Amino acid sequence: MKEKEKAIIEAAIKLYATKGFAATSIQEIVSESGISKGAFYLYFKSKDALLIAILEYYFDHIQKNIEIHDHENLPPREKFAKQLTALFSTMIEHKEFIIMQSREQAIPLNEEVKTLMFRKHYEAQKFYQNSLRAIYGEIAEPHLWDLAFMLEGFFNSYIRLLLFNEEGFRISELVEYILRRMDSLIDGLKGEEPIATEEKMEDLFKKTKAFFLANNHDIKLVIEKMKKVISGMENSEDFNISLEVLQSEIEKETPRLPVIQGMLSNFRNEPKLDTYREEIAKIYNIKR
């Protein structure tokens, strides 16, 4: 991300937190960020486009802070404690953004925003589930959706306290307290049937348009077409490497949008691939 683009995003977050989305003008954003209005439109076509960029910026920042601990050789519980601590700390660091979300009508829920928020919520649920599975194993498996919902409830409730009284709580103690509550929930699962079963959740997702935004069948067809075009190019080796990384990411349970966007950018200067690049970007609702 270029420095001017980042300056615009951070200025907008600050203004939205105090005035709200609707009441903040583009002129105020450019004045706060110290750039011209013309420069603003080089990066963002509208306020709505800027809003999507802000959301992506914030979620990407969270993801990076969590992923720092991904490859550490730690027991699953200790790793998850560090990741939860990073999650709490990042949200406090971006307190203005949280305030922006909580303000009445601060974020207009158009289709693009709703789709993005749905996807990010799904990714968060899968992060919780994968972590709980690693910690508790087989006993947690049938209850992962229920446990993830309860963990999310703990997190969301305590983050509200931290936003307004950060000094009154130690995040490390809070994280350990939450994990002990998860231990208690696991201990009480004997003989219980899950409420949010995998079948029920899949049925719910099938009824949700946003869940099908990333249609794997369609994406695979696009990638196959790209392979054929690339095979006839002189610089096919570099493109093939990017395409392999792209395909590997897309096939993951929860693909990381920054990785997809980064790989697509590698095809930007090849006109023969523009149609396919833009089609994949559209499917994932990312900047083209």
C-alpha positions as a Markdown table, in Angstrom:
| # | Residue | x | y | z |
|---|---|---|---|---|
| 1 | Met | 0.0 | 0.0 | 0.0 |
| 2 | Lys | 1.3 | 3.4 | -1.0 |
| 3 | Glu | 1.9 | 6.0 | 1.8 |
| 4 | Lys | -0.7 | 8.5 | 0.4 |
| 5 | Glu | -3.3 | 5.7 | 0.2 |
| 6 | Lys | -2.5 | 4.7 | 3.8 |
| 7 | Ala | -2.7 | 8.4 | 4.9 |
| 8 | Ile | -6.2 | 8.8 | 3.4 |
| 9 | Ile | -7.4 | 5.6 | 5.1 |
| 10 | Glu | -6.1 | 6.6 | 8.5 |
| 11 | Ala | -7.4 | 10.1 | 8.2 |
| 12 | Ala | -10.9 | 8.8 | 7.2 |
| 13 | Ile | -10.9 | 6.4 | 10.2 |
| 14 | Lys | -10.2 | 9.3 | 12.5 |
| 15 | Leu | -12.9 | 11.5 | 11.1 |
| 16 | Tyr | -15.5 | 8.7 | 10.9 |
| 17 | Ala | -14.9 | 8.0 | 14.6 |
| 18 | Thr | -15.8 | 11.5 | 15.6 |
| 19 | Lys | -18.4 | 12.6 | 12.9 |
| 20 | Gly | -19.7 | 9.4 | 11.4 |
| 21 | Phe | -19.5 | 8.2 | 7.8 |
| 22 | Ala | -22.4 | 10.3 | 6.3 |
| 23 | Ala | -21.3 | 13.6 | 8.0 |
| 24 | Thr | -17.7 | 13.4 | 6.8 |
| 25 | Ser | -17.0 | 14.9 | 3.4 |
| 26 | Ile | -14.2 | 14.0 | 1.0 |
| 27 | Gln | -12.9 | 17.5 | 1.4 |
| 28 | Glu | -12.5 | 17.0 | 5.1 |
| 29 | Ile | -10.7 | 13.7 | 4.5 |
| 30 | Val | -8.2 | 15.2 | 2.0 |
| 31 | Ser | -7.6 | 18.2 | 4.4 |
| 32 | Glu | -6.9 | 15.8 | 7.3 |
| 33 | Ser | -4.6 | 13.6 | 5.2 |
| 34 | Gly | -2.7 | 16.5 | 3.7 |
| 35 | Ile | -3.3 | 15.6 | 0.0 |
| 36 | Ser | -5.3 | 17.2 | -2.8 |
| 37 | Lys | -8.8 | 16.1 | -3.9 |
| 38 | Gly | -7.3 | 15.1 | -7.2 |
| 39 | Ala | -4.8 | 12.7 | -5.5 |
| 40 | Phe | -7.7 | 11.3 | -3.5 |
| 41 | Tyr | -9.5 | 10.2 | -6.7 |
| 42 | Leu | -6.4 | 8.6 | -8.0 |
| 43 | Tyr | -6.8 | 6.0 | -5.2 |
| 44 | Phe | -10.5 | 5.9 | -4.5 |
| 45 | Lys | -13.4 | 6.5 | -6.9 |
| 46 | Ser | -15.8 | 7.4 | -4.1 |
| 47 | Lys | -16.4 | 7.4 | -0.4 |
| 48 | Asp | -18.0 | 3.9 | -0.7 |
| 49 | Ala | -14.8 | 2.6 | -2.3 |
| 50 | Leu | -12.8 | 4.2 | 0.5 |
| 51 | Leu | -15.0 | 2.5 | 3.1 |
| 52 | Ile | -14.3 | -0.9 | 1.6 |
| 53 | Ala | -10.6 | -0.1 | 1.6 |
| 54 | Ile | -10.8 | 0.9 | 5.2 |
| 55 | Leu | -12.4 | -2.4 | 6.2 |
| 56 | Glu | -9.9 | -4.4 | 4.2 |
| 57 | Tyr | -7.0 | -2.4 | 5.8 |
| 58 | Tyr | -8.3 | -3.1 | 9.3 |
| 59 | Phe | -9.0 | -6.8 | 8.8 |
| 60 | Asp | -5.6 | -7.3 | 7.0 |
| 61 | His | -3.9 | -5.6 | 10.0 |
| 62 | Ile | -5.6 | -8.0 | 12.4 |
| 63 | Gln | -4.8 | -11.0 | 10.2 |
| 64 | Lys | -1.1 | -10.1 | 10.1 |
| 65 | Asn | -0.9 | -9.7 | 13.8 |
| 66 | Ile | -2.5 | -13.1 | 14.4 |
| 67 | Glu | -0.3 | -14.8 | 11.7 |
| 68 | Ile | 2.9 | -13.7 | 13.5 |
| 69 | His | 2.3 | -16.6 | 15.8 |
| 70 | Asp | 1.2 | -19.2 | 13.2 |
| 71 | His | 4.6 | -20.8 | 12.7 |
| 72 | Glu | 5.9 | -20.6 | 16.3 |
| 73 | Asn | 6.6 | -24.0 | 17.8 |
| 74 | Leu | 4.2 | -23.7 | 20.7 |
| 75 | Pro | 1.5 | -25.9 | 22.3 |
| 76 | Pro | -1.9 | -25.1 | 20.7 |
| 77 | Arg | -3.3 | -23.5 | 23.8 |
| 78 | Glu | -0.3 | -21.2 | 24.3 |
| 79 | Lys | -0.3 | -20.2 | 20.6 |
| 80 | Phe | -4.1 | -19.5 | 20.8 |
| 81 | Ala | -3.6 | -17.4 | 24.0 |
| 82 | Lys | -1.0 | -15.3 | 22.1 |
| 83 | Gln | -3.3 | -14.9 | 19.1 |
| 84 | Leu | -6.2 | -13.8 | 21.3 |
| 85 | Thr | -4.0 | -11.4 | 23.1 |
| 86 | Ala | -2.9 | -10.0 | 19.7 |
| 87 | Leu | -6.6 | -9.7 | 18.6 |
| 88 | Phe | -7.5 | -7.8 | 21.8 |
| 89 | Ser | -4.5 | -5.5 | 21.5 |
| 90 | Thr | -5.0 | -4.8 | 17.8 |
| 91 | Met | -8.6 | -3.8 | 18.3 |
| 92 | Ile | -7.7 | -1.5 | 21.2 |
| 93 | Glu | -4.9 | 0.0 | 19.0 |
| 94 | His | -7.6 | 0.8 | 16.5 |
| 95 | Lys | -10.1 | 2.1 | 19.0 |
| 96 | Glu | -11.3 | 4.8 | 16.6 |
| 97 | Phe | -12.4 | 2.1 | 14.1 |
| 98 | Ile | -14.4 | 0.2 | 16.6 |
| 99 | Ile | -16.1 | 3.4 | 17.7 |
| 100 | Met | -16.9 | 4.1 | 14.0 |
| 101 | Gln | -18.6 | 0.7 | 13.7 |
| 102 | Ser | -20.6 | 1.2 | 16.9 |
| 103 | Arg | -21.9 | 4.6 | 16.0 |
| 104 | Glu | -25.5 | 4.6 | 14.8 |
| 105 | Gln | -25.5 | 4.3 | 11.0 |
| 106 | Ala | -21.8 | 4.9 | 10.8 |
| 107 | Ile | -21.3 | 2.3 | 8.1 |
| 108 | Pro | -23.9 | 2.0 | 5.3 |
| 109 | Leu | -24.8 | -1.7 | 4.8 |
| 110 | Asn | -24.7 | -1.8 | 1.0 |
| 111 | Glu | -24.3 | -5.2 | -0.7 |
| 112 | Glu | -20.6 | -4.9 | -1.0 |
| 113 | Val | -20.1 | -4.1 | 2.7 |
| 114 | Lys | -22.5 | -6.8 | 3.8 |
| 115 | Thr | -20.7 | -9.3 | 1.7 |
| 116 | Leu | -17.3 | -8.4 | 3.1 |
| 117 | Met | -18.6 | -8.4 | 6.7 |
| 118 | Phe | -20.2 | -11.8 | 6.2 |
| 119 | Arg | -17.0 | -13.3 | 4.8 |
| 120 | Lys | -14.9 | -11.9 | 7.6 |
| 121 | His | -17.3 | -13.2 | 10.2 |
| 122 | Tyr | -17.1 | -16.6 | 8.6 |
| 123 | Glu | -13.3 | -16.5 | 8.6 |
| 124 | Ala | -13.3 | -15.5 | 12.3 |
| 125 | Gln | -15.5 | -18.5 | 13.1 |
| 126 | Lys | -13.2 | -20.9 | 11.3 |
| 127 | Phe | -10.2 | -19.4 | 13.1 |
| 128 | Tyr | -11.8 | -20.0 | 16.5 |
| 129 | Gln | -12.9 | -23.5 | 15.4 |
| 130 | Asn | -9.5 | -24.5 | 14.1 |
| 131 | Ser | -7.8 | -23.3 | 17.3 |
| 132 | Leu | -10.4 | -25.0 | 19.6 |
| 133 | Arg | -10.0 | -28.3 | 17.6 |
| 134 | Ala | -6.2 | -28.1 | 18.0 |
| 135 | Ile | -6.5 | -27.6 | 21.8 |
| 136 | Tyr | -9.3 | -30.0 | 22.7 |
| 137 | Gly | -9.3 | -32.5 | 19.9 |
| 138 | Glu | -12.0 | -35.1 | 19.3 |
| 139 | Ile | -14.3 | -34.1 | 22.2 |
| 140 | Ala | -14.8 | -30.6 | 20.7 |
| 141 | Glu | -15.4 | -31.7 | 17.1 |
| 142 | Pro | -19.2 | -32.0 | 17.1 |
| 143 | His | -19.6 | -28.8 | 19.1 |
| 144 | Leu | -17.2 | -26.5 | 17.2 |
| 145 | Trp | -19.8 | -24.1 | 15.9 |
| 146 | Asp | -21.4 | -23.7 | 19.4 |
| 147 | Leu | -18.1 | -23.3 | 21.1 |
| 148 | Ala | -16.9 | -20.7 | 18.5 |
| 149 | Phe | -20.2 | -18.7 | 19.0 |
| 150 | Met | -19.7 | -18.8 | 22.8 |
| 151 | Leu | -16.0 | -17.8 | 22.5 |
| 152 | Glu | -17.0 | -15.0 | 20.1 |
| 153 | Gly | -19.6 | -13.8 | 22.7 |
| 154 | Phe | -16.9 | -13.7 | 25.4 |
| 155 | Phe | -14.5 | -11.8 | 23.2 |
| 156 | Asn | -17.1 | -9.2 | 22.0 |
| 157 | Ser | -18.4 | -8.6 | 25.6 |
| 158 | Tyr | -14.9 | -8.0 | 27.0 |
| 159 | Ile | -13.6 | -5.9 | 24.2 |
| 160 | Arg | -16.4 | -3.4 | 25.0 |
| 161 | Leu | -15.1 | -3.1 | 28.5 |
| 162 | Leu | -11.5 | -2.7 | 27.3 |
| 163 | Leu | -12.4 | 0.1 | 24.9 |
| 164 | Phe | -13.7 | 2.2 | 27.7 |
| 165 | Asn | -11.6 | 1.1 | 30.6 |
| 166 | Glu | -8.4 | -0.4 | 29.2 |
| 167 | Glu | -6.5 | 0.4 | 32.4 |
| 168 | Gly | -8.9 | -1.6 | 34.5 |
| 169 | Phe | -8.0 | -5.0 | 32.9 |
| 170 | Arg | -4.8 | -6.9 | 32.0 |
| 171 | Ile | -5.3 | -8.5 | 28.7 |
| 172 | Ser | -3.1 | -11.5 | 29.6 |
| 173 | Glu | -5.2 | -12.3 | 32.6 |
| 174 | Leu | -8.4 | -11.8 | 30.7 |
| 175 | Val | -7.3 | -14.2 | 27.9 |
| 176 | Glu | -6.4 | -16.9 | 30.5 |
| 177 | Tyr | -9.7 | -16.4 | 32.2 |
| 178 | Ile | -11.6 | -16.8 | 28.9 |
| 179 | Leu | -9.6 | -20.0 | 28.1 |
| 180 | Arg | -10.4 | -21.4 | 31.6 |
| 181 | Arg | -14.1 | -20.8 | 30.8 |
| 182 | Met | -13.7 | -22.7 | 27.6 |
| 183 | Asp | -12.2 | -25.5 | 29.6 |
| 184 | Ser | -15.3 | -25.5 | 31.8 |
| 185 | Leu | -17.6 | -25.6 | 28.7 |
| 186 | Ile | -15.6 | -28.6 | 27.3 |
| 187 | Asp | -15.9 | -30.4 | 30.7 |
| 188 | Gly | -19.7 | -29.9 | 30.5 |
| 189 | Leu | -20.2 | -31.3 | 27.0 |
| 190 | Lys | -20.5 | -35.0 | 28.1 |
| 191 | Gly | -23.9 | -36.2 | 27.0 |
| 192 | Glu | -24.8 | -32.9 | 25.2 |
| 193 | Glu | -26.0 | -32.7 | 21.7 |
| 194 | Pro | -24.8 | -29.8 | 19.6 |
| 195 | Ile | -27.2 | -27.0 | 18.7 |
| 196 | Ala | -25.4 | -25.5 | 15.8 |
| 197 | Thr | -24.6 | -28.7 | 13.9 |
| 198 | Glu | -22.4 | -28.7 | 10.7 |
| 199 | Glu | -25.5 | -29.7 | 8.7 |
| 200 | Lys | -27.6 | -26.7 | 10.1 |
| 201 | Met | -24.8 | -24.3 | 9.4 |
| 202 | Glu | -24.2 | -25.5 | 5.9 |
| 203 | Asp | -28.0 | -25.2 | 5.2 |
| 204 | Leu | -27.8 | -21.6 | 6.5 |
| 205 | Phe | -24.9 | -20.7 | 4.3 |
| 206 | Lys | -26.6 | -22.2 | 1.3 |
| 207 | Lys | -29.4 | -19.7 | 1.9 |
| 208 | Thr | -26.9 | -16.8 | 2.1 |
| 209 | Lys | -25.9 | -15.3 | -1.2 |
| 210 | Ala | -22.6 | -14.0 | 0.2 |
| 211 | Phe | -21.5 | -17.6 | 1.0 |
| 212 | Phe | -21.5 | -18.4 | -2.7 |
| 213 | Leu | -19.5 | -15.3 | -3.7 |
| 214 | Ala | -16.4 | -17.5 | -4.0 |
| 215 | Asn | -17.7 | -20.3 | -6.2 |
| 216 | Asn | -14.8 | -22.8 | -6.5 |
| 217 | His | -16.1 | -24.4 | -9.7 |
| 218 | Asp | -16.2 | -21.0 | -11.5 |
| 219 | Ile | -12.7 | -20.1 | -10.2 |
| 220 | Lys | -11.2 | -23.3 | -11.3 |
| 221 | Leu | -12.5 | -22.8 | -14.8 |
| 222 | Val | -11.0 | -19.3 | -14.9 |
| 223 | Ile | -7.6 | -20.6 | -13.6 |
| 224 | Glu | -7.6 | -23.4 | -16.3 |
| 225 | Lys | -8.2 | -20.8 | -19.0 |
| 226 | Met | -5.3 | -18.7 | -17.6 |
| 227 | Lys | -3.0 | -21.7 | -17.7 |
| 228 | Lys | -3.7 | -22.2 | -21.4 |
| 229 | Val | -3.1 | -18.5 | -22.2 |
| 230 | Ile | 0.1 | -18.5 | -20.1 |
| 231 | Ser | 1.5 | -21.6 | -21.7 |
| 232 | Gly | 1.9 | -19.7 | -25.0 |
| 233 | Met | 3.8 | -16.8 | -23.5 |
| 234 | Glu | 7.6 | -16.3 | -23.4 |
| 235 | Asn | 7.6 | -15.3 | -19.7 |
| 236 | Ser | 5.3 | -18.2 | -18.7 |
| 237 | Glu | 7.5 | -19.3 | -15.8 |
| 238 | Asp | 6.9 | -16.3 | -13.6 |
| 239 | Phe | 3.2 | -16.2 | -14.4 |
| 240 | Asn | 2.9 | -19.9 | -13.6 |
| 241 | Ile | 4.5 | -19.5 | -10.2 |
| 242 | Ser | 2.0 | -16.7 | -9.3 |
| 243 | Leu | -0.8 | -18.8 | -10.6 |
| 244 | Glu | 0.2 | -21.8 | -8.5 |
| 245 | Val | 0.3 | -19.7 | -5.4 |
| 246 | Leu | -3.1 | -18.2 | -6.3 |
| 247 | Gln | -4.6 | -21.6 | -6.9 |
| 248 | Ser | -3.2 | -23.0 | -3.6 |
| 249 | Glu | -4.7 | -20.0 | -1.7 |
| 250 | Ile | -8.1 | -20.3 | -3.3 |
| 251 | Glu | -8.3 | -24.0 | -2.4 |
| 252 | Lys | -7.9 | -23.3 | 1.3 |
| 253 | Glu | -10.9 | -23.4 | 3.6 |
| 254 | Thr | -10.6 | -19.7 | 4.3 |
| 255 | Pro | -8.6 | -18.0 | 1.5 |
| 256 | Arg | -6.6 | -14.9 | 2.5 |
| 257 | Leu | -7.8 | -12.0 | 0.3 |
| 258 | Pro | -4.5 | -10.0 | 0.6 |
| 259 | Val | -2.6 | -13.1 | -0.8 |
| 260 | Ile | -5.1 | -13.4 | -3.7 |
| 261 | Gln | -4.9 | -9.7 | -4.4 |
| 262 | Gly | -1.1 | -9.8 | -4.4 |
| 263 | Met | -1.0 | -12.7 | -6.8 |
| 264 | Leu | -3.5 | -11.0 | -9.2 |
| 265 | Ser | -1.4 | -7.9 | -9.2 |
| 266 | Asn | 1.4 | -9.9 | -10.8 |
| 267 | Phe | -0.8 | -10.3 | -13.9 |
| 268 | Arg | -1.7 | -6.6 | -14.1 |
| 269 | Asn | 0.7 | -5.7 | -16.9 |
| 270 | Glu | -0.3 | -8.6 | -19.2 |
| 271 | Pro | -3.4 | -7.5 | -21.3 |
| 272 | Lys | -4.1 | -11.1 | -22.3 |
| 273 | Leu | -4.8 | -12.0 | -18.7 |
| 274 | Asp | -6.8 | -8.9 | -17.8 |
| 275 | Thr | -10.2 | -10.5 | -18.3 |
| 276 | Tyr | -9.4 | -13.5 | -16.1 |
| 277 | Arg | -7.7 | -11.3 | -13.4 |
| 278 | Glu | -10.7 | -9.0 | -13.2 |
| 279 | Glu | -13.1 | -12.0 | -13.1 |
| 280 | Ile | -11.4 | -13.5 | -10.1 |
| 281 | Ala | -11.1 | -10.1 | -8.4 |
| 282 | Lys | -14.9 | -9.6 | -8.9 |
| 283 | Ile | -15.7 | -13.0 | -7.4 |
| 284 | Tyr | -13.7 | -12.2 | -4.3 |
| 285 | Asn | -14.9 | -8.5 | -4.2 |
| 286 | Ile | -11.3 | -7.1 | -4.1 |
| 287 | Lys | -9.8 | -4.1 | -5.9 |
| 288 | Arg | -8.9 | -4.8 | -9.5 |
